[in-house]
Amino acid sequence: MTATDFQALRDALADVVAIPVTPFAADGTVDEGAHRALIRRLIDGGVRTLTPNGNTGEYYALDPQERRAVTELTIDEAGGRAVILVGVGLDLPTAIASAEHARDAGAQMLMVHQPVHPYVSQAGWVDYHRAIADAVPGLGIVPYIRNASLAGSRMAELGEACPNVIGVKYAVPDAAHFAAFARDAGLERFVWVAGLAELYAPSYFAGGATGFTSGLVNVAPAVSLEMLAALRAGDLRGAMKVWEQIRPLEDLRAAHQSADNVTVVKEALAALGLCRRDIRPPSRALPKQQRPRVAELVAGWGI
């Protein structure tokens, strides 16, 4: 991987980074036809960076074979029209095996989920990510940080050891903390992606982010891209106009500690006739009495 290649990947992170849903069929299996159609819809709508096996894709509810299938399906359907940033994680051997599978399938980057472990030391966090990055030196690596206690100096340490660690998906709900962390880690060394999506994007862009992740983009690609265009232009008023538009739906997703984060996105897609609302435990489909509100909000966007 040349410096130029890494620059192309850095550019792909400074964008709307879509986290596609994983639609399920009536029998509970992954609905490949609906999945392909949703991927095409994102790309046709102007999205150029996709993260299969992200949290909006119900990563933790998929089995290993399904995660591999979702990776392969996304890469195949994108057909080179989008950069693919595959989510990997869990125990280290599983993460490395997933990284190698993503590489062999044709992915260009990996998003490394926050390590799932009750005892995460900061040095151990570096070791975990370094092992994955070293296993696939030709892929761009993007740690997904949800831990507010991680020091920016640790991110700097990882970046110094691993040139292919090129970006950070930062998902701590504190804009001031993000701005400090990014500067302690190296503001120019990494591409900073606002990992809490559109509602946090304006404040995170003020602190140095140049891209943001989105689950909402599954529903309305044009809306997410409108916010990105406004942020790139320094048009805060325009960005906040989009923010106000999407806030009611995003508030539904954030309620009860984000219990319905994916549920509401799938409900919106179901209202549009794009996939079933089915979702796997420990999430749950939206109660019937709440479904008309989601349909009403989406209808108001003129999709």
N, C-alpha and C positions, 0 to 999 in steps of 0.2 A: 504494500500500500504506500503510495507516494504522498508527499505533502499536498499535492494538488488534489488527489483523491480524498484525503481527509478534509480538505477545504470544501469539497462538494458535499460531503456528509455534514459538515458544520452548517452549511447553508440550508440543508434540509431540516435541521433542527430549529433554525430561526424562522419558524413557520407555524401554521396550525398543525400540531401533531395529533392526528386522529387516533382514537382508541376504539376500534370497531367492536360492536356487540357480537356475541356468538348466538345466533338464532337456533332454537331447538324445534324439532318436528313433534308431531303429536305423540310419537312413541318415545320421546325423551332423548333421542339421538341428535347429534348436530345436523341441522338442516343445510346440507351443502348447497342446494340450489338457491335458497334464500340468502345464504352467506355470500355466495358469488354475486348475487344481484345487489346486495348492500355495498360490497366492495366496489363494484362498477359504478354505483350511484355516487359514492364518495369521490372517486377519481373523475368521473364525468362532471361532478360539481366543482372541480378545481382543487381538490385535496391532493397533495403530493408526498405526504409522509404518513405512513400507517404503522400502527403498533398492534400486531396480533398478539394475543395472550397478555393483554393488559388487564387492569382491574375491571374496566367496563366490559371486557370480554369474558368475565367470570373465570379468570385464570385459576383461582383456587378451587373452583368447582369442577374443573375439567380433569380427566384422568390423563396419564402420560401419553397414551396413544392419541387421544383427542387433541392435546396440545401440539403434538407433532403434525397431525392432520390439518389443524387450523393454520399452522405456519406454512405448510406446503400449499394449501389452498389459496392463501392470501398472496403468496409469491407468484403462483401460477396465474391467478386471475389478474393481478396487477400487470403482469407481462412487461415489466420494465418501465411502466408509466408512473410508478411511485417508488420512493425509497422505503425499504421495509426495515423496521426497528422492532425486532422480536423480543418479547418479554421472556426472561428466564429467571430462575430462582430456586427456592427450597434448599435442600441440603447441597453441599458443595459438589459431590459427584454428579447429582442430578443436574445442577446448574451447568456444569461443564459439558455434560453429555448433550444437554439442550442447546448450548452454545455451538457445539460442533455440528449438531444436526442443522441448526439454522444456517451456519456457514455453508454446509454442503448443499443445502436446499437453494441457496442463492441470496440469502439476506445480506444486507450491507452493515447493519448495526444491531446491537443488543441493548435493551433496557434491563438492568439488573434490579429486580424487585428488592425492596427492603428486606434484609435477612429476617426470617421468622425463627426467633429463638428467644427464650426468656432472659438470657444472659449474653448481651452483646457488648463486648469491650470495644473501645475505639480502635485500638491496634488490631484487634481481630476483624473489625469491619474492613480495615485496609487490606488485611491478608485475604479475606474472602473475595473482595473485588479484584485484587491483584492476580489471584489464581485464575479467575475467569478470564481476565484480560490477557494474561500470558498464554492461555490455551488457544486463543484465536487472535493473534496479533494483527491480522489483516482486517478485522472488523472494528468499527467504531463502538466504543463502550459508553453507556450513559447510566450512571447510578441513579436510582430512584430513592430520594432521601425524604423520609417522613419523621426522622428522629431529630428533635430540636436540640438534643444535647451533643450531637456530633460537632466537633470543632472544625472550623474552616481550614485550620492547619493540617488536619488529617486528609482533607480533600486535596490540598496542595501536595501532600506527601504521595498520595496515590497518583496524581498527575505527573509528578516528577519521575516516578518509577515506571509508568505505563503511558507511552506517547499516544496509544490508541484510545485512552480515556479522554474523550473530546467534549463531552457535554454533561450537564447535570439537570435532572428533573427534580426540582425542589418543591416539596409539598408540605411545608410547615406553614400553618396559617398565621403568619406574622411577617408583615412586609418589612418592618425595620430589622428583624432578625435575619431575614433573607438578604437584605442589602449588606449587612455586616458580614455575614457568612461568605457571600460572593466575593467581597473585597479581601477577606482573609485567605480565601482559597486561591484567588487569582481571577479578577474580573475578565481579563482578556484571554486568559489561558483556556477557559471553557466557554461553551455556549450554554447560556442559562435559560432553562425552559420552566415557565410557570406551571408547576405540576398540579395546581388546584383549579385549572381551567379558567373560563371567561370571567367569572366574578372576581377573581384575584389578579387577572392579567393586567389591568391598568396600573394597579399599585406596584406590581412586580416589575413591569416595564420601567416604571420610574426608578426602580432600584437596580436595573441593569439587565433584566430578562429581554430576550429578543424573539422568543417563541412561547407558545402555550399549548398544553395538551387539551383535548376536548372529547367528551362523550356526547355532548349536545350536537356536535357536528354530524353524528349519525342521522339526526332528525332534520337538520337544516344547514347544510354545508355553506350556503350563501351568507347566513347570519354570522357564523364564526369567521368566515373570510372577510366580511365587512368590518368586524372588530379589528382583525389583524391589519387591514389596510389603514384604518384610522390610527392605530397605534404606531404603525410605521411612519405615518405622515406627521406624527406629533399632534394629532387632532384629538385631544382628550375629550372635548365636548362630544365629538362624533362617537368615540369609543363608549362613553357613558350613556349615550342614547341607545346603543345596542345593549349595554349592561341593564338599563331600565327595562328594555323589551324582554329580555330573557330571565330577569330576576324571579318572577313568580314561579316559573318552571324549575329553576335552579334551587329556589327555596324549598320546593317539594322534595327535591332530591337530597337536600342537606338535612332535612328534618330527622329527628331521632338518631343523631350521630350518623347521618348518611345511610340509614338502613335501607332507604328506597332509591339509592343512587342509580343503580342499573335498572331497577324496577320501573322507574318513571320513564327512562329512555325507551325501554321496550314497550311500555304502554303507549307512548307517543308514536312509535313505529307501528304498533298494532292499529292505532287509530287511523293511520295513513294507509293501512292495508299492506305494509311492507314485510312484516314478519309476525309470528305469534308472540303473545305476551309471556309465554312460559319462561320461568326462571328457576334456577335450582336452589335448594336449601344450602346454606342458612338464610339466603334471601327468600323473598316470597312475592307472588304477584300482587298487584295493587287491589285492595278491596273494591267490589263493584261500585259502591257508592262514591268512590273517589275518581273513578275512571272518566266520567263526563267532564270533570274539571280539566284534566289533561287534554282531552280532545278539544275542548273549548280554547285552551291556550294555543295549541298548535294550529287550530283553524284560523286564529287571529293573525298568524304570521303569513298567511297567504301562500303556503307551500304548495 
